[in-house]
Every structure is written in structure tokens, then in C-alpha cells.
Amino acid sequence: MPKSHALNTENLAKVDDGKIAAALDSCIRQALLDCADRPNEDKARKVTLEITFAPIVNDTGAAMDDVQTSFSMKVSTPKLQTRDYVMQTRERSGQRGETIVTASFSDRPAMEEPEFIKRDGSIVRDTE
């Protein structure tokens, strides 16, 4: 018979042969990688572990026999976005008389240092 373990933080890594701990580690890694990729994004990254419990009652419905337990985890990172662009539009008639609208943009010269956009819309250069 397999050995029984109490569910607690010490034994969490043993649940489901370590798959839950591995998934949680993966979420932590994703959050940290996002911090490293976007150091000027000041909004926090969040890792959430949710454990739910639902009682399983006995045949008489008078007492609980077991508890159905599920684990879910997720990582939340700030959305990725670019600066706003103003594009010129052009309207023309198509071959069947339908209206076709296109938007175009101009090439920008390459920047010497990378720029990052903060939540408030301000631009921060990597050298600041």
C-alpha cells in the first residue's frame, strides 16, 4: 500500500509525483524571465496557486468520507504593447466598386539605444 502524506507546504512537492511543484516552478520561472526581459516595466508579475476542496459525503449523506482536491496555477504578466503610431489612410474603389481603405506608415531610422514604454505612457531609454 502506498504511503500516505498529509497535505501541507512541506509535502506539496510530493503531490502527483511532483507535477504540481514542477508546474508552480514553471510559473515562477516565467514571471522572473518577464522581469529580466522587461526591467523597466514597473507593474508587478503575479504567480497564483489555487487549491480547491470539495467534500465527498458518504452514502447516507451525513458525513464526509473524502475530499476532492484540485490544484491550478497561473502567471500574470503586464500586457505587451508598443507606442501609438499615426498612420496615413487612403481610400479607393475596388474592381467591383467596393470601397477599399489602406493604412500606411513611414520607416523610422534605427534607434541607437532601446526604448521601453511604461504604464503611464512615458518612454524610458535603456541608458537611463
MARMAR-828260 format. One record per residue: residue number from 1; x, y, z of N, C-alpha, C in turn. Coordinates in nm, 2 decimals, m for minus. Atoms other than C-alpha are relative to their C-alpha. Layout:
BEGIN
num = NUM neast = X nnorth = Y nup = Z caeast = X canorth = Y caup = Z ceast = X cnorth = Y cup = Z
...
// end
This chain:
BEGIN
num = 1 neast = 0.08 nnorth = m0.12 nup = 0.00 caeast = 0.00 canorth = 0.00 caup = 0.00 ceast = 0.09 cnorth = 0.12 cup = 0.00
num = 2 neast = m0.08 nnorth = m0.13 nup = 0.00 caeast = 0.14 canorth = 0.35 caup = m0.09 ceast = m0.01 cnorth = 0.07 cup = 0.13
num = 3 neast = m0.01 nnorth = m0.08 nup = m0.12 caeast = 0.25 canorth = 0.57 caup = 0.19 ceast = m0.09 cnorth = 0.12 cup = m0.01
num = 4 neast = 0.09 nnorth = m0.12 nup = 0.00 caeast = 0.00 canorth = 0.85 caup = 0.29 ceast = 0.08 cnorth = 0.12 cup = 0.05
num = 5 neast = m0.06 nnorth = m0.13 nup = m0.04 caeast = 0.12 canorth = 1.21 caup = 0.32 ceast = m0.10 cnorth = 0.10 cup = 0.04
num = 6 neast = 0.09 nnorth = m0.11 nup = m0.03 caeast = m0.05 canorth = 1.50 caup = 0.49 ceast = 0.02 cnorth = 0.11 cup = m0.10
num = 7 neast = m0.02 nnorth = m0.12 nup = 0.09 caeast = m0.12 canorth = 1.79 caup = 0.26 ceast = 0.04 cnorth = 0.12 cup = 0.08
num = 8 neast = m0.05 nnorth = m0.13 nup = m0.07 caeast = 0.09 canorth = 2.08 caup = 0.38 ceast = 0.11 cnorth = 0.05 cup = m0.10
num = 9 neast = m0.10 nnorth = m0.06 nup = 0.09 caeast = 0.35 canorth = 2.30 caup = 0.23 ceast = 0.13 cnorth = m0.08 cup = m0.01
num = 10 neast = m0.12 nnorth = 0.09 nup = 0.00 caeast = 0.63 canorth = 2.06 caup = 0.32 ceast = m0.02 cnorth = m0.11 cup = m0.10
num = 11 neast = 0.02 nnorth = 0.11 nup = 0.08 caeast = 0.47 canorth = 1.78 caup = 0.13 ceast = m0.06 cnorth = 0.03 cup = m0.14
num = 12 neast = 0.06 nnorth = m0.04 nup = 0.13 caeast = 0.33 canorth = 1.98 caup = m0.17 ceast = 0.08 cnorth = m0.05 cup = m0.12
num = 13 neast = m0.08 nnorth = 0.05 nup = 0.12 caeast = 0.62 canorth = 1.87 caup = m0.39 ceast = m0.02 cnorth = m0.14 cup = m0.03
num = 14 neast = 0.02 nnorth = 0.14 nup = 0.02 caeast = 0.52 canorth = 1.51 caup = m0.34 ceast = m0.13 cnorth = m0.03 cup = m0.07
num = 15 neast = 0.13 nnorth = 0.02 nup = 0.06 caeast = 0.16 canorth = 1.55 caup = m0.48 ceast = 0.02 cnorth = m0.02 cup = m0.15
num = 16 neast = 0.00 nnorth = 0.03 nup = 0.15 caeast = 0.11 canorth = 1.39 caup = m0.82 ceast = 0.14 cnorth = m0.02 cup = m0.05
num = 17 neast = m0.14 nnorth = 0.02 nup = 0.04 caeast = 0.47 canorth = 1.28 caup = m0.83 ceast = 0.08 cnorth = 0.12 cup = m0.04
num = 18 neast = m0.08 nnorth = m0.12 nup = 0.02 caeast = 0.60 canorth = 1.63 caup = m0.82 ceast = m0.05 cnorth = 0.09 cup = m0.12
num = 19 neast = 0.04 nnorth = m0.08 nup = 0.11 caeast = 0.40 canorth = 1.76 caup = m1.12 ceast = m0.06 cnorth = 0.13 cup = 0.04
num = 20 neast = 0.06 nnorth = m0.13 nup = m0.05 caeast = 0.22 canorth = 2.03 caup = m0.92 ceast = 0.12 cnorth = 0.10 cup = 0.03
num = 21 neast = m0.11 nnorth = m0.08 nup = m0.03 caeast = 0.55 canorth = 2.16 caup = m0.79 ceast = 0.08 cnorth = 0.04 cup = m0.12
num = 22 neast = m0.06 nnorth = m0.03 nup = 0.13 caeast = 0.70 canorth = 2.15 caup = m1.14 ceast = m0.07 cnorth = 0.11 cup = m0.07
num = 23 neast = 0.08 nnorth = m0.10 nup = 0.07 caeast = 0.41 canorth = 2.35 caup = m1.28 ceast = 0.02 cnorth = 0.13 cup = 0.07
num = 24 neast = m0.01 nnorth = m0.13 nup = m0.07 caeast = 0.44 canorth = 2.61 caup = m1.00 ceast = 0.14 cnorth = 0.06 cup = m0.02
num = 25 neast = m0.14 nnorth = m0.05 nup = 0.03 caeast = 0.82 canorth = 2.63 caup = m1.06 ceast = 0.00 cnorth = 0.06 cup = m0.14
num = 26 neast = 0.00 nnorth = m0.05 nup = 0.14 caeast = 0.75 canorth = 2.69 caup = m1.43 ceast = m0.07 cnorth = 0.14 cup = 0.00
num = 27 neast = 0.07 nnorth = m0.13 nup = m0.01 caeast = 0.51 canorth = 2.98 caup = m1.34 ceast = 0.10 cnorth = 0.10 cup = 0.06
num = 28 neast = m0.10 nnorth = m0.09 nup = m0.07 caeast = 0.78 canorth = 3.13 caup = m1.11 ceast = 0.10 cnorth = 0.04 cup = m0.10
num = 29 neast = m0.11 nnorth = m0.03 nup = 0.10 caeast = 1.04 canorth = 3.10 caup = m1.39 ceast = m0.06 cnorth = 0.10 cup = m0.11
num = 30 neast = 0.06 nnorth = m0.09 nup = 0.10 caeast = 0.80 canorth = 3.27 caup = m1.64 ceast = 0.00 cnorth = 0.14 cup = 0.05
num = 31 neast = 0.01 nnorth = m0.13 nup = m0.05 caeast = 0.74 canorth = 3.56 caup = m1.41 ceast = 0.14 cnorth = 0.07 cup = 0.01
num = 32 neast = m0.14 nnorth = m0.05 nup = m0.01 caeast = 1.12 canorth = 3.60 caup = m1.34 ceast = 0.06 cnorth = 0.04 cup = m0.14
num = 33 neast = m0.05 nnorth = m0.03 nup = 0.13 caeast = 1.20 canorth = 3.58 caup = m1.71 ceast = m0.06 cnorth = 0.13 cup = m0.06
num = 34 neast = 0.06 nnorth = m0.12 nup = 0.05 caeast = 0.95 canorth = 3.85 caup = m1.79 ceast = 0.06 cnorth = 0.12 cup = 0.07
num = 35 neast = m0.07 nnorth = m0.11 nup = m0.07 caeast = 1.11 canorth = 4.07 caup = m1.52 ceast = 0.14 cnorth = 0.03 cup = m0.07
num = 36 neast = m0.13 nnorth = m0.01 nup = 0.06 caeast = 1.45 canorth = 4.01 caup = m1.68 ceast = m0.01 cnorth = 0.06 cup = m0.14
num = 37 neast = 0.02 nnorth = m0.05 nup = 0.14 caeast = 1.31 canorth = 4.08 caup = m2.04 ceast = m0.04 cnorth = 0.14 cup = 0.00
num = 38 neast = 0.05 nnorth = m0.14 nup = 0.00 caeast = 1.14 canorth = 4.40 caup = m1.94 ceast = 0.02 cnorth = 0.07 cup = 0.14
num = 39 neast = m0.03 nnorth = m0.05 nup = m0.14 caeast = 1.32 canorth = 4.55 caup = m1.64 ceast = m0.06 cnorth = 0.14 cup = 0.02
num = 40 neast = 0.06 nnorth = m0.13 nup = m0.02 caeast = 1.16 canorth = 4.90 caup = m1.70 ceast = m0.15 cnorth = m0.01 cup = 0.01
num = 41 neast = 0.14 nnorth = 0.02 nup = m0.03 caeast = 0.81 canorth = 4.76 caup = m1.67 ceast = m0.02 cnorth = m0.01 cup = 0.15
num = 42 neast = 0.00 nnorth = 0.00 nup = m0.15 caeast = 0.73 canorth = 4.85 caup = m1.31 ceast = m0.12 cnorth = m0.07 cup = 0.05
num = 43 neast = 0.12 nnorth = 0.07 nup = m0.05 caeast = 0.40 canorth = 4.66 caup = m1.29 ceast = 0.04 cnorth = m0.14 cup = 0.04
num = 44 neast = m0.04 nnorth = 0.13 nup = m0.06 caeast = 0.43 canorth = 4.35 caup = m1.07 ceast = m0.05 cnorth = m0.12 cup = m0.09
num = 45 neast = 0.04 nnorth = 0.13 nup = 0.06 caeast = 0.42 canorth = 4.00 caup = m1.21 ceast = m0.06 cnorth = m0.08 cup = 0.12
num = 46 neast = 0.07 nnorth = 0.07 nup = m0.11 caeast = 0.20 canorth = 3.76 caup = m1.01 ceast = m0.01 cnorth = m0.15 cup = m0.04
num = 47 neast = 0.01 nnorth = 0.14 nup = 0.01 caeast = 0.21 canorth = 3.38 caup = m0.96 ceast = m0.11 cnorth = m0.04 cup = 0.10
num = 48 neast = 0.11 nnorth = 0.04 nup = m0.09 caeast = m0.11 canorth = 3.23 caup = m0.82 ceast = m0.01 cnorth = m0.16 cup = 0.00
num = 49 neast = 0.03 nnorth = 0.14 nup = m0.02 caeast = m0.16 canorth = 2.88 caup = m0.68 ceast = m0.13 cnorth = m0.01 cup = 0.07
num = 50 neast = 0.13 nnorth = 0.01 nup = m0.06 caeast = m0.52 canorth = 2.79 caup = m0.61 ceast = m0.02 cnorth = m0.15 cup = 0.03
num = 51 neast = 0.04 nnorth = 0.13 nup = m0.04 caeast = m0.62 canorth = 2.48 caup = m0.42 ceast = m0.14 cnorth = 0.00 cup = 0.04
num = 52 neast = 0.14 nnorth = 0.00 nup = m0.03 caeast = m0.98 canorth = 2.39 caup = m0.41 ceast = m0.04 cnorth = m0.14 cup = 0.07
num = 53 neast = 0.04 nnorth = 0.11 nup = m0.07 caeast = m1.15 canorth = 2.14 caup = m0.18 ceast = m0.16 cnorth = m0.01 cup = m0.01
num = 54 neast = 0.14 nnorth = 0.03 nup = 0.00 caeast = m1.50 canorth = 1.98 caup = m0.22 ceast = m0.02 cnorth = m0.13 cup = 0.08
num = 55 neast = 0.03 nnorth = 0.13 nup = m0.08 caeast = m1.64 canorth = 1.73 caup = 0.03 ceast = m0.06 cnorth = m0.11 cup = m0.08
num = 56 neast = 0.06 nnorth = 0.12 nup = 0.06 caeast = m1.73 canorth = 1.38 caup = m0.08 ceast = m0.07 cnorth = m0.06 cup = 0.12
num = 57 neast = 0.08 nnorth = 0.05 nup = m0.11 caeast = m2.01 canorth = 1.27 caup = 0.15 ceast = m0.02 cnorth = m0.15 cup = m0.01
num = 58 neast = 0.02 nnorth = 0.14 nup = 0.00 caeast = m2.08 canorth = 0.91 caup = 0.25 ceast = m0.14 cnorth = m0.03 cup = m0.06
num = 59 neast = 0.13 nnorth = 0.04 nup = 0.06 caeast = m2.38 canorth = 0.71 caup = 0.12 ceast = m0.12 cnorth = 0.05 cup = 0.08
num = 60 neast = 0.12 nnorth = m0.06 nup = m0.08 caeast = m2.61 canorth = 0.84 caup = 0.40 ceast = m0.01 cnorth = 0.15 cup = m0.01
num = 61 neast = 0.00 nnorth = m0.15 nup = 0.01 caeast = m2.51 canorth = 1.20 caup = 0.33 ceast = 0.02 cnorth = 0.07 cup = 0.13
num = 62 neast = m0.01 nnorth = m0.05 nup = m0.14 caeast = m2.45 canorth = 1.25 caup = 0.70 ceast = 0.14 cnorth = 0.05 cup = 0.03
num = 63 neast = m0.14 nnorth = m0.03 nup = m0.04 caeast = m2.07 canorth = 1.27 caup = 0.70 ceast = 0.09 cnorth = 0.00 cup = m0.13
num = 64 neast = m0.10 nnorth = m0.01 nup = 0.11 caeast = m1.77 canorth = 1.34 caup = 0.48 ceast = 0.09 cnorth = m0.12 cup = 0.00
num = 65 neast = m0.10 nnorth = 0.11 nup = 0.01 caeast = m1.57 canorth = 1.04 caup = 0.36 ceast = 0.14 cnorth = 0.05 cup = m0.04
num = 66 neast = m0.12 nnorth = m0.05 nup = 0.06 caeast = m1.31 canorth = 1.22 caup = 0.15 ceast = m0.02 cnorth = 0.14 cup = m0.05
num = 67 neast = 0.01 nnorth = m0.13 nup = 0.06 caeast = m1.23 canorth = 1.55 caup = m0.01 ceast = 0.06 cnorth = 0.00 cup = m0.14
num = 68 neast = m0.05 nnorth = m0.01 nup = 0.14 caeast = m1.20 canorth = 1.61 caup = m0.39 ceast = 0.09 cnorth = 0.13 cup = 0.00
num = 69 neast = m0.10 nnorth = m0.12 nup = 0.00 caeast = m0.89 canorth = 1.84 caup = m0.43 ceast = 0.05 cnorth = 0.02 cup = m0.14
num = 70 neast = m0.06 nnorth = m0.03 nup = 0.13 caeast = m0.77 canorth = 2.02 caup = m0.73 ceast = 0.10 cnorth = 0.12 cup = 0.01
num = 71 neast = m0.11 nnorth = m0.10 nup = 0.00 caeast = m0.47 canorth = 2.24 caup = m0.80 ceast = 0.00 cnorth = 0.07 cup = m0.13
num = 72 neast = m0.02 nnorth = m0.08 nup = 0.12 caeast = m0.44 canorth = 2.52 caup = m1.05 ceast = 0.10 cnorth = 0.11 cup = 0.03
num = 73 neast = m0.09 nnorth = m0.10 nup = m0.02 caeast = m0.17 canorth = 2.77 caup = m1.10 ceast = 0.01 cnorth = 0.08 cup = m0.13
num = 74 neast = m0.01 nnorth = m0.09 nup = 0.12 caeast = m0.12 canorth = 3.07 caup = m1.34 ceast = 0.10 cnorth = 0.11 cup = 0.04
num = 75 neast = m0.08 nnorth = m0.11 nup = m0.01 caeast = 0.12 canorth = 3.35 caup = m1.40 ceast = m0.06 cnorth = 0.12 cup = m0.07
num = 76 neast = 0.05 nnorth = m0.12 nup = 0.07 caeast = 0.01 canorth = 3.70 caup = m1.48 ceast = 0.11 cnorth = 0.10 cup = m0.02
num = 77 neast = m0.11 nnorth = m0.10 nup = 0.03 caeast = 0.24 canorth = 3.95 caup = m1.65 ceast = m0.07 cnorth = 0.12 cup = m0.07
num = 78 neast = 0.05 nnorth = m0.12 nup = 0.07 caeast = 0.18 canorth = 4.30 caup = m1.78 ceast = m0.01 cnorth = m0.02 cup = m0.15
num = 79 neast = 0.01 nnorth = 0.02 nup = 0.14 caeast = 0.05 canorth = 4.31 caup = m2.13 ceast = 0.11 cnorth = 0.06 cup = m0.08
num = 80 neast = m0.10 nnorth = m0.05 nup = 0.09 caeast = 0.29 canorth = 4.37 caup = m2.41 ceast = m0.06 cnorth = 0.10 cup = m0.09
num = 81 neast = 0.06 nnorth = m0.10 nup = 0.08 caeast = 0.24 canorth = 4.69 caup = m2.60 ceast = 0.11 cnorth = 0.08 cup = m0.06
num = 82 neast = m0.09 nnorth = m0.09 nup = 0.07 caeast = 0.41 canorth = 4.93 caup = m2.84 ceast = m0.05 cnorth = 0.14 cup = 0.02
num = 83 neast = 0.04 nnorth = m0.14 nup = 0.00 caeast = 0.39 canorth = 5.31 caup = m2.87 ceast = m0.12 cnorth = 0.01 cup = m0.10
num = 84 neast = 0.11 nnorth = m0.03 nup = 0.10 caeast = 0.09 canorth = 5.45 caup = m3.07 ceast = 0.07 cnorth = 0.05 cup = m0.12
num = 85 neast = m0.05 nnorth = m0.05 nup = 0.13 caeast = 0.15 canorth = 5.52 caup = m3.43 ceast = m0.11 cnorth = 0.07 cup = m0.08
num = 86 neast = 0.09 nnorth = m0.06 nup = 0.09 caeast = m0.02 canorth = 5.76 caup = m3.66 ceast = 0.02 cnorth = m0.05 cup = m0.14
num = 87 neast = m0.02 nnorth = 0.06 nup = 0.14 caeast = m0.08 canorth = 5.60 caup = m4.00 ceast = m0.09 cnorth = 0.08 cup = m0.09
num = 88 neast = 0.08 nnorth = m0.07 nup = 0.10 caeast = m0.20 canorth = 5.77 caup = m4.31 ceast = m0.09 cnorth = m0.10 cup = m0.07
num = 89 neast = 0.10 nnorth = 0.09 nup = 0.07 caeast = m0.51 canorth = 5.62 caup = m4.47 ceast = m0.02 cnorth = 0.05 cup = m0.14
num = 90 neast = 0.03 nnorth = m0.03 nup = 0.14 caeast = m0.60 canorth = 5.61 caup = m4.83 ceast = m0.12 cnorth = m0.08 cup = m0.04
num = 91 neast = 0.12 nnorth = 0.06 nup = 0.04 caeast = m0.94 canorth = 5.53 caup = m4.97 ceast = m0.01 cnorth = m0.01 cup = m0.15
num = 92 neast = 0.01 nnorth = 0.02 nup = 0.14 caeast = m1.00 canorth = 5.39 caup = m5.32 ceast = m0.11 cnorth = m0.10 cup = m0.03
num = 93 neast = 0.11 nnorth = 0.09 nup = 0.04 caeast = m1.26 canorth = 5.20 caup = m5.52 ceast = 0.07 cnorth = m0.13 cup = m0.05
num = 94 neast = m0.05 nnorth = 0.13 nup = 0.04 caeast = m1.20 canorth = 4.83 caup = m5.58 ceast = m0.06 cnorth = m0.03 cup = m0.14
num = 95 neast = 0.04 nnorth = 0.04 nup = 0.14 caeast = m1.26 canorth = 4.64 caup = m5.91 ceast = m0.16 cnorth = m0.02 cup = m0.01
num = 96 neast = 0.15 nnorth = 0.02 nup = 0.00 caeast = m1.63 canorth = 4.56 caup = m5.81 ceast = m0.07 cnorth = 0.13 cup = 0.05
num = 97 neast = 0.06 nnorth = m0.12 nup = m0.05 caeast = m1.69 canorth = 4.92 caup = m5.69 ceast = 0.00 cnorth = 0.01 cup = 0.15
num = 98 neast = 0.00 nnorth = m0.01 nup = m0.15 caeast = m1.64 canorth = 4.84 caup = m5.32 ceast = 0.11 cnorth = 0.10 cup = 0.04
num = 99 neast = m0.10 nnorth = m0.09 nup = m0.06 caeast = m1.45 canorth = 5.08 caup = m5.10 ceast = 0.11 cnorth = m0.07 cup = 0.07
num = 100 neast = m0.12 nnorth = 0.06 nup = m0.06 caeast = m1.10 canorth = 4.98 caup = m5.00 ceast = 0.08 cnorth = 0.11 cup = 0.07
num = 101 neast = m0.08 nnorth = m0.10 nup = m0.08 caeast = m0.92 canorth = 5.16 caup = m4.72 ceast = 0.13 cnorth = m0.07 cup = 0.04
num = 102 neast = m0.13 nnorth = 0.06 nup = m0.05 caeast = m0.55 canorth = 5.10 caup = m4.65 ceast = 0.07 cnorth = 0.10 cup = 0.09
num = 103 neast = m0.08 nnorth = m0.09 nup = m0.09 caeast = m0.32 canorth = 5.24 caup = m4.38 ceast = 0.14 cnorth = m0.02 cup = m0.03
num = 104 neast = m0.15 nnorth = 0.01 nup = 0.02 caeast = 0.05 canorth = 5.31 caup = m4.43 ceast = 0.08 cnorth = 0.08 cup = 0.10
num = 105 neast = m0.09 nnorth = m0.07 nup = m0.10 caeast = 0.34 canorth = 5.41 caup = m4.21 ceast = 0.13 cnorth = 0.02 cup = m0.07
num = 106 neast = m0.13 nnorth = m0.03 nup = 0.05 caeast = 0.68 canorth = 5.55 caup = m4.27 ceast = 0.10 cnorth = m0.07 cup = 0.08
num = 107 neast = m0.11 nnorth = 0.06 nup = m0.07 caeast = 1.00 canorth = 5.38 caup = m4.18 ceast = 0.06 cnorth = 0.10 cup = 0.09
num = 108 neast = m0.08 nnorth = m0.09 nup = m0.09 caeast = 1.18 canorth = 5.52 caup = m3.88 ceast = 0.14 cnorth = m0.04 cup = 0.00
num = 109 neast = m0.14 nnorth = 0.04 nup = m0.01 caeast = 1.55 canorth = 5.54 caup = m3.85 ceast = 0.02 cnorth = m0.08 cup = 0.12
num = 110 neast = m0.03 nnorth = 0.09 nup = m0.12 caeast = 1.70 canorth = 5.28 caup = m3.62 ceast = 0.04 cnorth = 0.08 cup = 0.12
num = 111 neast = m0.03 nnorth = m0.07 nup = m0.13 caeast = 1.73 canorth = 5.39 caup = m3.26 ceast = 0.14 cnorth = m0.05 cup = 0.05
num = 112 neast = m0.14 nnorth = 0.04 nup = m0.05 caeast = 2.08 canorth = 5.39 caup = m3.10 ceast = m0.02 cnorth = m0.08 cup = 0.12
num = 113 neast = 0.02 nnorth = 0.08 nup = m0.12 caeast = 1.95 canorth = 5.26 caup = m2.77 ceast = m0.15 cnorth = m0.04 cup = 0.01
num = 114 neast = 0.14 nnorth = 0.04 nup = m0.01 caeast = 1.64 canorth = 5.06 caup = m2.69 ceast = m0.08 cnorth = 0.09 cup = 0.09
num = 115 neast = 0.10 nnorth = m0.08 nup = m0.07 caeast = 1.33 canorth = 5.23 caup = m2.56 ceast = m0.11 cnorth = m0.10 cup = 0.06
num = 116 neast = 0.10 nnorth = 0.08 nup = m0.06 caeast = 1.07 canorth = 5.09 caup = m2.32 ceast = m0.12 cnorth = 0.10 cup = 0.03
num = 117 neast = 0.12 nnorth = m0.08 nup = m0.03 caeast = 0.71 canorth = 5.22 caup = m2.27 ceast = m0.05 cnorth = m0.04 cup = 0.14
num = 118 neast = 0.05 nnorth = 0.03 nup = m0.13 caeast = 0.60 canorth = 5.24 caup = m1.91 ceast = m0.16 cnorth = 0.01 cup = 0.00
num = 119 neast = 0.15 nnorth = 0.00 nup = 0.00 caeast = 0.23 canorth = 5.20 caup = m1.80 ceast = m0.06 cnorth = 0.14 cup = m0.02
num = 120 neast = 0.06 nnorth = m0.14 nup = 0.01 caeast = 0.18 canorth = 5.58 caup = m1.78 ceast = 0.02 cnorth = 0.06 cup = m0.14
num = 121 neast = m0.03 nnorth = m0.04 nup = 0.14 caeast = 0.29 canorth = 5.60 caup = m2.15 ceast = 0.13 cnorth = 0.07 cup = m0.02
num = 122 neast = m0.13 nnorth = m0.07 nup = 0.01 caeast = 0.62 canorth = 5.77 caup = m2.08 ceast = 0.10 cnorth = m0.10 cup = m0.06
num = 123 neast = m0.10 nnorth = 0.08 nup = 0.07 caeast = 0.92 canorth = 5.64 caup = m2.28 ceast = 0.13 cnorth = 0.01 cup = 0.08
num = 124 neast = m0.12 nnorth = 0.00 nup = m0.07 caeast = 1.23 canorth = 5.53 caup = m2.10 ceast = 0.11 cnorth = m0.06 cup = m0.08
num = 125 neast = m0.11 nnorth = 0.05 nup = 0.08 caeast = 1.56 canorth = 5.48 caup = m2.28 ceast = 0.08 cnorth = m0.10 cup = 0.09
num = 126 neast = m0.08 nnorth = 0.11 nup = m0.08 caeast = 1.77 canorth = 5.17 caup = m2.17 ceast = 0.12 cnorth = 0.06 cup = 0.07
num = 127 neast = m0.12 nnorth = m0.06 nup = m0.06 caeast = 2.06 canorth = 5.41 caup = m2.08 ceast = m0.04 cnorth = 0.08 cup = 0.12
num = 128 neast = 0.04 nnorth = m0.09 nup = m0.11 caeast = 1.85 canorth = 5.60 caup = m1.82 ceast = 0.01 cnorth = m0.08 cup = 0.13
// end
